[in-house]
Amino acid sequence: MPRRIISQEIRDRIINKIKNEGYTVAQAAQEFGVGVKAIYRWIGSQGKVEPGALELAKLKRENNELKQIIGMLMLDSERGKKNH
């Protein structure tokens, strides 16, 4: 199967979504229709992506999920107090 040529502009958009918007590599790959391995290659070859950018995005996403869970638990707790 021949490789599709992805413009540098699209590559930069994909990397930006991963680095700054909290996308996982898998999410970006699916959205843009490119392979996960290709994205990792682009990230690895781009000197201006600091080490840990992917980890930072993952931590931001997890932090937001935990905040949502805490909010739901607090609501459940308040509802429980009102019922007693």
Secondary structure, DSSP 8 states (H G I E B T S, - for coil): -------HHHHHHHHHHHHHS---HHHHHHHHT--HHHHHHHHHH-TTS-TTHHHHHHHHHHHHHHHHHHHHHHHHHHHHHHH-
